[in-house]
Amino acid sequence: MKTTIAFLLFLFANASVFAQNYTLSDSASSVKFTIKNLGINSSGSFYGLKGIIKYASANPSAASFNVSVASASINTGIGARDNHLKKEEYFFVEKFPVLHFESHKVSVSAQGALLMNGIITIKGVSKEVFFPFTVIPKGNNLLFNGTFNLNRRDFNVGGSSLVLSDNLTVNLSVLAKKIP
């Protein structure tokens, strides 16, 4: 009996070591991108963020991220451009309705920075991405921020356009709400 009580006390005292489940708040999150078009920065965003994050601040290496966003949700502020980007040459939203990311490893650098390693899938093409990120507690919730670069040609986005840069930057600000 004493062993059982000691074990339960140990579990409760160390609950922060075990990953907690979080769901995503689409309305409080942002998935933004910036790319040069004709040498001018053009930006846009996606919405419809869904997924599950498992995270414990005391043990970030046990974290896992499995998230997606609707490709048809692309918004550049120009309707005609958005409709063009939904076509086969760009995101081909009819065939590939989601952009997906799944983490493979979260690590902590010698300097204490959090580092994400995972696979992003766009238009059926999966590529590894690696980037630093931060976690900011917001009550029972967590705000994850990160930035990474992609080459659009790796995902067959934009065809052979010569006026569109190959490289783009993705900025993430994701609010994760703790699942009770």
trRosetta pair geometry for C-beta under 8 A, 3 or more apart (Angstrom, degrees):
i j d omega theta_ij theta_ji phi_ij phi_ji
1 4 5.7 -52 -151 33 33 112
1 5 6.5 29 154 -15 66 105
2 5 5.8 -55 -147 39 33 109
2 6 6.2 34 154 -19 66 108
3 6 5.7 -55 -146 38 30 111
3 7 6.3 32 154 -21 64 107
4 7 5.7 -54 -148 35 29 112
4 8 6.4 26 155 -16 64 106
5 8 5.8 -55 -147 38 31 109
5 9 6.3 32 154 -18 65 106
6 9 5.7 -55 -148 38 30 112
6 10 6.3 36 151 -23 63 105
7 10 5.5 -53 -151 34 32 115
7 11 6.5 32 152 -19 65 103
8 11 5.6 -50 -148 34 34 112
8 12 6.5 29 156 -14 66 105
9 12 5.9 -56 -146 40 31 107
9 13 6.1 29 157 -18 66 111
10 13 5.9 -60 -144 40 26 109
10 14 6.1 -4 165 6 64 116
11 14 6.4 -77 -142 52 22 91
11 15 6.8 56 155 -70 62 76
12 15 5.9 -11 -154 -36 34 111
14 17 4.7 -15 172 10 92 122
14 18 7.4 88 127 -16 82 91
15 18 6.0 -60 -162 35 46 106
16 56 5.9 140 169 -168 52 103
16 57 6.5 -38 -179 55 106 87
16 58 4.4 93 125 -9 97 132
17 56 6.0 63 167 149 16 149
17 58 4.7 -73 -91 98 54 129
17 59 5.0 65 -163 -22 63 127
18 56 5.8 154 90 -75 22 152
18 59 7.5 24 -71 39 17 137
18 62 7.7 -84 -144 116 36 158
19 54 4.0 49 154 164 134 96
19 55 5.8 72 -146 3 90 6
19 56 4.5 -112 -91 -21 44 100
19 59 7.0 -95 -59 83 75 109
19 62 5.0 -140 -48 119 114 111
19 63 6.3 156 -117 -97 124 47
19 64 7.4 41 -167 15 164 85
20 54 7.0 172 76 -152 30 60
20 55 6.4 -35 53 68 77 59
20 56 6.1 116 -3 -80 78 76
20 178 5.8 -19 148 -134 132 99
20 179 7.6 173 164 43 85 77
21 52 6.2 -28 -159 -165 96 107
21 53 7.6 138 -159 79 47 48
21 54 5.7 -26 -96 -99 59 76
21 178 7.5 101 84 -157 53 56
21 179 4.4 -32 100 39 101 124
22 52 7.1 139 73 -162 52 56
22 53 4.4 -22 64 66 107 96
22 54 7.4 177 18 -84 80 27
22 55 6.4 -14 2 26 126 105
22 141 7.3 108 -139 -141 121 66
22 142 6.3 -67 -100 34 163 109
22 176 3.5 50 148 163 140 112
22 177 6.0 146 -160 66 84 31
22 178 5.6 -46 -101 -91 82 40
22 179 6.3 -166 -102 -12 23 85
23 51 7.7 163 -148 87 57 41
23 52 6.3 -33 -98 -104 61 65
23 53 7.9 -178 -81 23 15 80
23 176 6.9 151 70 -158 23 71
23 177 5.5 -27 63 62 79 90
23 179 5.6 87 -17 -67 97 103
24 29 6.1 -23 -177 -21 101 156
24 49 5.0 -104 140 128 143 105
24 50 6.2 -175 51 -132 126 19
24 51 5.5 47 -13 52 129 76
24 52 7.9 -116 -19 -74 88 25
24 53 7.2 95 -64 -11 85 106
24 67 6.4 87 -51 -124 148 113
24 174 6.2 -51 -133 -170 106 104
24 175 7.2 110 -159 79 60 57
24 176 5.9 -42 -96 -104 56 67
24 177 7.5 134 -129 15 6 83
25 28 4.1 8 116 38 125 107
25 29 5.8 143 84 -23 68 98
25 141 7.6 -1 -11 -147 132 143
25 175 4.3 -33 50 91 116 108
25 176 7.3 -164 3 -94 85 17
25 177 5.4 87 -47 -27 105 110
26 29 5.8 -71 -137 41 26 107
26 47 5.9 87 179 -173 109 84
26 48 6.3 16 -137 -105 142 10
26 49 4.4 167 -108 46 80 86
26 50 7.3 -11 -66 -61 115 59
28 175 4.0 -25 107 31 114 150
29 49 5.2 -60 84 44 139 160
29 172 7.9 -12 -175 -171 100 75
29 173 6.1 -179 -153 100 58 65
29 174 4.5 25 -135 -124 123 51
29 175 5.1 -138 -67 21 84 77
30 45 6.0 -57 -164 -142 90 131
30 171 7.4 -1 111 107 105 92
30 172 7.4 173 90 -150 63 36
30 173 4.8 21 46 51 92 101
30 174 8.0 -130 42 -69 43 52
31 45 6.0 124 79 -163 59 76
31 46 4.5 -34 85 56 120 95
31 47 7.4 178 35 -77 100 38
31 49 6.3 149 -22 -77 121 116
31 69 5.4 -81 31 -77 165 166
31 170 7.1 -14 -171 -168 78 101
31 171 7.9 161 -156 82 34 54
31 172 6.0 1 -110 -109 67 75
31 174 7.9 35 -66 -74 83 95
32 43 6.4 7 -178 -176 103 109
32 44 7.1 172 -151 93 65 35
32 45 4.7 -34 -98 -96 69 89
32 170 7.2 152 84 -157 47 52
32 171 4.6 -15 67 60 100 99
32 172 7.9 -171 29 -74 70 33
33 43 6.6 173 90 -150 49 65
33 44 5.7 -10 57 61 91 79
33 45 7.3 167 15 -89 71 39
33 46 7.9 44 -8 -14 107 95
33 168 5.3 21 -177 162 110 125
33 169 6.7 158 -154 83 60 49
33 170 5.1 -24 -98 -100 85 66
33 171 7.4 180 -82 18 33 73
34 41 5.5 -9 -171 -164 108 104
34 42 7.2 156 -154 79 58 40
34 43 4.6 -23 -99 -97 75 91
34 168 6.4 170 82 -162 43 80
34 169 4.9 -6 54 56 94 99
34 171 7.5 37 -6 -9 101 109
35 41 7.6 141 77 -148 23 57
35 42 5.7 -27 70 63 74 90
35 43 7.8 147 20 -89 60 44
35 152 7.2 40 -122 -44 146 132
35 164 6.7 18 145 -168 125 88
35 165 5.4 -163 -175 56 83 106
35 167 7.4 177 -128 101 84 42
35 168 3.8 -36 -82 -103 99 105
35 169 7.7 180 -69 21 57 63
36 39 5.8 -1 -180 -129 116 18
36 40 6.5 138 -152 61 72 24
36 41 5.9 -45 -94 -87 65 47
36 42 7.1 118 -134 12 17 82
36 164 7.5 151 93 -158 60 42
36 165 3.9 73 55 -26 94 130
37 40 6.1 -38 68 63 67 79
37 42 4.4 10 12 -7 118 135
37 163 6.3 45 -168 133 63 92
37 164 5.3 -9 -112 -107 77 72
37 165 7.3 -99 -65 2 43 83
38 163 4.9 0 -72 -176 68 111
42 76 6.7 4 170 -154 103 124
43 76 7.1 157 96 -139 41 77
44 74 5.9 21 155 -172 137 85
44 75 5.8 166 -164 84 90 43
44 76 3.8 -48 -92 -89 114 72
44 77 7.3 -142 -107 0 75 79
44 82 7.8 154 -137 -94 135 87
44 85 7.9 46 -131 -15 178 177
45 74 7.7 158 84 -149 35 47
45 75 5.4 -21 62 62 80 96
46 49 7.6 109 113 -63 94 82
46 69 4.4 84 130 148 130 138
46 70 6.9 179 -175 65 103 59
46 71 7.4 -40 -129 -115 128 31
46 73 5.0 90 -161 88 68 106
46 74 5.8 -27 -93 -89 80 54
46 75 7.4 157 -90 16 30 82
46 99 6.8 -48 -148 31 173 132
47 69 7.1 -175 126 -158 6 107
47 70 7.2 -14 88 45 51 103
47 73 4.6 -132 54 171 66 138
47 75 7.1 15 -3 1 103 127
48 69 5.5 114 79 -161 82 63
48 70 3.4 -1 87 8 156 111
48 73 4.5 -168 3 -46 118 152
49 67 6.5 -6 -167 -173 89 113
49 68 7.6 164 -147 88 47 39
49 69 5.1 -20 -91 -95 62 92
49 174 6.9 -158 177 -125 155 100
50 67 6.9 161 86 -153 42 65
50 68 5.5 -17 62 63 90 84
50 69 7.4 160 17 -86 71 42
51 65 7.2 44 142 -179 138 67
51 66 5.2 -167 -161 101 110 58
51 67 3.3 -127 19 -105 164 58
51 68 5.8 136 -60 12 109 64
52 66 5.5 7 56 58 81 99
52 67 7.8 -162 34 -73 35 68
53 63 7.2 -9 -178 -167 86 98
53 64 7.3 -180 -153 90 47 52
53 65 5.2 0 -114 -109 85 72
53 66 7.7 -174 -79 29 46 59
53 67 7.2 4 -61 -56 90 110
53 142 7.7 -116 103 68 142 126
53 144 7.4 -161 -130 -23 163 146
53 174 7.8 129 -46 128 147 131
53 176 4.8 -57 46 -124 137 149
54 62 7.3 -80 125 131 108 83
54 63 6.0 172 92 -148 69 49
54 64 4.7 22 44 45 108 87
54 65 8.0 -138 31 -62 64 42
55 60 7.0 4 -153 -124 86 65
55 63 4.5 22 -104 -117 73 106
55 135 7.2 180 176 -123 146 147
55 142 6.3 -72 84 34 146 169
55 176 7.3 88 21 94 133 159
56 59 4.7 17 86 49 115 88
56 60 7.3 -141 75 -71 59 39
56 62 6.1 4 34 67 110 120
56 63 7.3 -155 25 -72 60 78
57 60 6.9 6 -142 -63 31 87
57 135 6.8 -162 -104 107 92 143
57 137 7.4 -24 -67 -66 146 111
59 62 4.5 22 130 10 111 118
59 63 8.0 169 112 -36 69 74
60 63 5.4 -19 -169 -17 57 121
60 106 5.4 -108 151 130 86 124
60 107 7.9 110 107 -151 105 7
60 108 5.9 105 64 -58 126 105
60 114 5.7 -100 171 -119 157 112
60 135 7.6 -162 -109 -4 122 146
61 105 7.6 -12 -153 -169 78 75
61 106 5.7 -165 -119 86 37 81
61 107 6.0 36 -105 -105 96 49
61 108 6.8 -83 -54 -8 95 93
62 106 7.9 -47 44 57 23 115
63 103 6.9 -15 116 101 89 164
63 106 4.3 5 58 22 111 156
64 103 5.4 -167 -149 65 51 115
64 106 7.8 -135 -73 -10 36 116
65 101 6.6 -16 122 117 111 101
65 102 6.9 177 95 -145 68 35
65 103 4.1 83 39 -18 90 117
65 106 7.9 100 -9 -58 104 120
65 116 7.3 -7 19 -142 143 123
65 118 6.7 -65 68 -77 109 159
66 101 7.7 -171 -140 95 29 59
66 102 5.0 17 -112 -114 74 86
66 103 7.4 -98 -57 18 57 78
67 100 7.4 166 93 -153 45 55
67 101 5.3 -5 63 60 87 95
67 102 7.9 173 26 -78 55 50
67 174 7.4 -44 -122 -135 166 153
68 98 4.4 7 179 -178 126 127
68 99 6.5 159 -156 78 70 47
68 100 4.5 -21 -100 -102 98 73
68 101 7.3 174 -82 20 49 64
69 73 6.6 -100 165 49 91 131
69 98 6.7 142 69 -155 33 76
69 99 5.2 -14 59 55 88 99
70 73 4.2 90 82 -16 102 110
70 97 6.4 -35 -144 167 74 80
70 98 6.1 -52 -104 -101 39 69
71 74 6.7 -5 174 -32 52 102
71 86 7.5 131 132 -126 92 74
71 91 4.6 -180 178 167 120 129
71 92 8.0 -9 134 71 153 48
71 93 4.6 -166 102 -110 108 87
71 96 5.9 49 -4 111 163 83
71 97 5.8 -161 29 -171 103 26
71 98 6.1 -151 -19 -96 91 12
71 99 5.5 116 -78 -32 86 87
71 122 7.9 126 -101 -144 121 78
72 86 6.0 49 -123 -126 69 120
72 91 7.9 -177 -72 110 44 134
72 93 4.2 105 -74 -169 82 147
72 97 6.5 -24 -14 -144 105 74
74 82 5.5 173 102 -144 92 87
74 85 5.3 -102 112 104 156 133
74 86 6.7 -167 40 -69 123 82
74 91 6.5 170 -31 -3 143 159
74 93 8.0 -130 3 -71 111 131
75 82 6.1 2 -112 -104 39 134
76 81 5.0 -63 66 99 139 128
76 82 5.6 -170 23 -68 91 82
76 85 7.2 116 -18 -9 127 149
78 81 4.0 53 90 15 111 115
78 82 6.6 169 85 -17 56 84
79 82 5.5 -55 -145 34 32 113
79 83 6.4 31 158 -18 66 103
80 83 5.9 -53 -151 35 31 111
80 84 6.5 33 150 -20 63 106
81 84 5.5 -55 -151 36 34 114
81 85 6.3 32 152 -19 68 107
82 85 5.7 -57 -148 37 31 110
82 86 6.7 34 152 -25 63 105
83 86 5.8 -54 -153 28 33 115
83 87 7.5 46 148 -35 59 95
84 87 6.0 -45 -167 7 39 117
84 90 6.9 83 133 -6 66 143
85 90 4.4 -107 -154 124 52 162
85 91 5.8 39 155 3 78 109
86 90 6.9 8 -5 75 11 117
86 91 5.9 -42 -122 61 36 108
86 92 7.9 124 168 -76 46 10
86 93 4.5 -37 -158 4 87 127
87 90 5.8 73 62 26 69 95
87 91 7.9 89 51 46 33 65
87 92 7.0 -7 141 -85 31 53
88 92 4.5 45 -124 -97 47 99
88 95 7.7 51 -112 11 81 124
89 92 7.8 138 19 -56 22 89
89 158 6.8 45 147 -130 90 14
89 159 4.6 -32 -162 -34 105 116
90 157 5.5 39 -157 -160 54 79
90 158 5.9 44 -107 -68 75 53
90 159 7.9 -62 -64 -12 55 85
91 96 6.7 -128 168 79 69 112
91 99 8.0 -62 -145 -60 116 105
91 122 7.5 -77 -128 -173 80 97
91 123 6.6 -141 -149 -68 45 101
91 157 6.5 22 -73 -124 57 108
92 95 4.8 -20 147 43 109 107
92 96 5.3 64 90 22 92 104
92 123 5.9 81 42 -122 114 101
93 96 6.6 -80 -117 71 27 66
93 97 6.0 63 -175 -107 70 52
94 97 7.7 0 -153 -68 10 82
95 123 8.0 48 92 -142 107 70
95 124 7.8 -39 132 -32 108 121
96 122 7.4 81 155 -179 145 44
96 123 4.9 -140 -5 -111 174 44
96 124 5.9 -115 -95 -30 124 82
99 120 7.2 1 175 -174 93 94
99 121 7.1 175 -161 85 50 60
99 122 5.2 5 -126 -99 95 81
100 120 7.1 163 88 -155 51 49
100 121 4.5 -1 58 51 98 105
101 118 5.7 70 -179 118 87 136
101 119 7.2 170 -147 86 52 47
101 120 4.9 -15 -99 -102 85 75
101 121 7.6 -169 -73 18 39 70
101 129 7.7 -46 -132 42 110 131
102 118 5.6 -169 95 -168 40 114
102 119 5.5 -6 59 55 87 91
103 106 6.1 3 179 -47 142 91
103 116 6.1 -87 -119 -159 109 93
103 117 6.9 88 -160 75 75 49
103 118 4.0 -77 -110 -82 39 125
104 117 5.3 -62 62 111 96 91
104 118 5.1 162 -1 -106 76 53
104 119 6.6 73 -37 -17 112 88
104 128 7.9 -38 12 -128 140 98
105 116 8.0 150 87 -161 55 37
105 117 4.4 2 59 57 91 117
105 118 7.7 -168 31 -64 53 65
106 114 6.5 -10 -173 -169 100 96
106 115 7.0 155 -159 79 52 52
106 116 5.9 -15 -107 -104 79 60
106 117 7.4 -164 -75 25 35 75
107 114 7.7 153 83 -155 38 50
107 115 4.9 -20 64 61 85 105
107 117 7.3 26 3 -3 102 112
108 112 6.3 -17 -177 -143 104 35
108 113 7.1 155 -158 74 57 36
108 114 6.1 -31 -101 -98 68 55
108 115 7.3 175 -91 15 18 87
109 112 6.6 -38 70 32 78 19
109 113 4.4 8 29 51 122 89
109 114 7.9 -113 1 -49 85 12
109 115 5.9 91 -45 -28 93 120
109 132 7.9 -31 -17 -107 131 108
113 132 5.1 -32 167 -138 123 122
114 132 6.5 113 78 -161 58 69
114 133 5.3 -58 97 68 111 73
114 134 6.7 146 38 -96 118 32
114 135 6.6 55 -3 -10 163 100
115 130 6.9 8 178 -174 101 87
115 131 7.4 178 -152 95 65 24
115 132 5.6 -43 -98 -98 66 61
115 133 7.6 137 -111 17 19 76
116 129 7.6 4 110 109 100 90
116 130 6.9 176 90 -147 58 43
116 131 5.5 -13 57 63 101 71
116 132 7.4 145 12 -120 82 11
116 133 5.3 38 -21 -3 120 123
116 146 6.4 -8 14 -126 140 160
117 128 7.1 -4 -171 -169 83 102
117 129 7.6 179 -145 90 42 49
117 130 5.0 1 -104 -106 77 85
118 128 7.3 170 97 -146 25 62
118 129 6.1 -16 67 58 71 86
119 126 5.0 11 179 -174 114 108
119 127 7.0 155 -151 76 68 25
119 128 5.9 -43 -96 -94 66 54
119 129 7.5 139 -114 15 17 80
120 126 7.1 165 83 -146 36 59
120 127 6.0 -22 60 63 84 78
120 129 5.1 33 -8 -9 115 127
120 150 7.4 -82 82 -98 151 130
121 124 7.0 0 -178 -129 101 12
121 125 6.8 167 -149 79 63 36
121 126 4.4 -25 -93 -91 88 80
121 127 8.0 151 -88 16 43 60
122 125 6.1 -25 69 59 66 88
122 155 4.0 5 85 -154 115 145
122 157 6.6 -31 138 -46 129 127
123 155 5.2 119 37 169 113 91
123 156 5.5 -125 109 66 149 100
123 157 6.4 -179 -13 -65 142 86
125 154 6.7 177 135 140 140 69
125 155 4.7 -174 65 -127 129 61
125 156 6.3 136 -22 9 143 99
127 150 7.7 122 78 -137 141 99
127 154 5.4 29 -66 150 156 132
127 155 7.1 -98 -5 -67 126 89
129 148 5.3 68 -176 162 122 159
129 150 7.3 -41 -98 -84 122 91
130 148 7.6 148 73 -125 31 128
131 146 5.3 106 117 179 122 115
131 147 6.5 -152 -172 81 135 40
131 148 3.7 -98 -66 -79 147 107
132 146 6.7 -173 99 -131 44 91
133 144 5.8 10 169 -174 128 91
133 145 6.2 166 -160 84 77 44
133 146 3.4 -39 -100 -77 97 112
133 172 7.6 -26 -120 74 116 120
134 144 7.3 162 81 -152 49 47
134 145 4.9 -6 53 56 96 97
134 146 7.3 173 16 -68 61 67
135 142 5.5 -20 -164 -170 99 115
135 143 7.2 143 -159 74 46 50
135 144 5.7 -15 -101 -98 71 69
136 142 7.1 140 70 -163 44 61
136 143 4.3 -20 61 61 98 105
136 145 7.2 30 -4 -4 109 109
137 141 7.7 133 -165 83 52 47
137 142 6.1 -39 -106 -105 48 69
137 143 7.9 -113 -30 18 3 81
138 141 4.5 -31 77 78 97 96
138 142 6.6 166 23 -98 86 15
138 143 5.3 71 -22 -25 124 102
138 175 6.9 -40 46 -137 152 101
140 177 7.5 44 103 -160 95 63
140 178 4.4 -90 152 22 100 135
141 175 6.0 16 162 -175 133 90
141 176 6.2 167 -165 85 82 51
141 177 5.0 -34 -107 -106 110 53
141 178 6.0 -132 -86 -11 51 83
142 175 7.6 161 85 -153 43 49
142 176 4.8 -10 62 58 91 104
142 178 7.8 92 -7 -56 88 85
143 173 6.8 -7 -174 -172 100 79
143 174 7.2 155 -157 79 52 44
143 175 5.4 -22 -102 -99 76 69
143 176 7.6 -176 -83 19 27 74
144 172 6.9 -19 113 126 92 113
144 173 7.6 167 85 -152 53 33
144 174 4.6 -14 60 61 100 98
144 175 8.0 -172 21 -76 71 22
144 176 6.4 42 -8 -12 108 114
145 172 6.5 167 -148 93 39 71
145 173 5.2 4 -104 -105 84 70
145 174 7.7 -179 -74 21 40 68
146 171 7.9 176 93 -152 43 44
146 172 4.8 2 57 54 80 113
147 169 6.4 1 -173 -177 103 102
147 170 6.8 167 -151 86 54 54
147 171 5.1 -11 -104 -105 91 68
147 172 7.1 -166 -75 20 43 74
148 169 7.5 170 91 -152 29 61
148 170 5.5 -11 63 57 75 100
149 167 5.9 -2 -174 -168 113 104
149 168 7.0 160 -152 83 66 39
149 169 5.5 -36 -98 -99 74 64
149 170 7.4 172 -94 14 22 78
150 154 6.8 -120 -178 45 85 125
150 155 7.2 5 169 -9 126 124
150 167 7.2 159 84 -148 40 58
150 168 5.6 -17 62 62 86 88
150 170 6.3 41 -4 -17 111 115
151 154 4.5 91 79 -14 95 107
151 155 8.0 156 93 2 61 82
151 166 5.2 -2 -152 154 87 98
151 167 5.7 -37 -100 -91 65 66
152 155 6.2 -74 -165 47 43 97
152 157 4.3 -96 -173 75 94 104
152 158 5.0 32 139 16 138 128
152 164 7.3 -47 57 136 157 118
152 165 7.9 111 8 101 123 62
152 166 5.9 -147 37 -163 88 47
152 167 7.5 -149 -5 -81 83 15
152 168 6.0 64 -50 -4 100 117
153 156 7.2 38 -164 -80 41 31
153 157 7.5 -112 -73 48 25 66
153 158 7.3 -73 -74 63 62 105
153 166 5.3 -29 -8 -144 112 102
156 159 7.9 28 -176 -81 66 42
158 161 4.9 -75 167 20 97 123
158 164 5.0 -122 -166 96 139 152
161 164 4.0 34 112 23 133 111
165 168 6.9 137 92 -65 108 70
